[in-house]
Amino acid sequence: YKMLRHNKDAKANLNNLYLACHAHWKENASSSDCTIATATQQGYTQSEDVSVVISAGKEKNFSATAKHSSSKTTYTVDSKGNIS
């Protein structure tokens, strides 16, 4: 059950990051890079035990990964907000 909770936390971080980046692109340009810092300005709060990396910050090719420190599973969110 702990692993499920950890994995849900990683997925929730990606979902919240995507929503914050989407708000950033609406206020700026879709070609503007979304970073953890700009997402934080939009209300994103990263969980303490989740590592999040944005590999592509523009709207059309957005991609980010998240992994909880107590899990072996890494999740990815794409430019449409799909998490896998």
Salt bridges, closest charged atoms under 4 A:
ASP33 OD1 - LYS58 NZ 3.31
GLU59 OE2 - HIS22 ND1 3.85
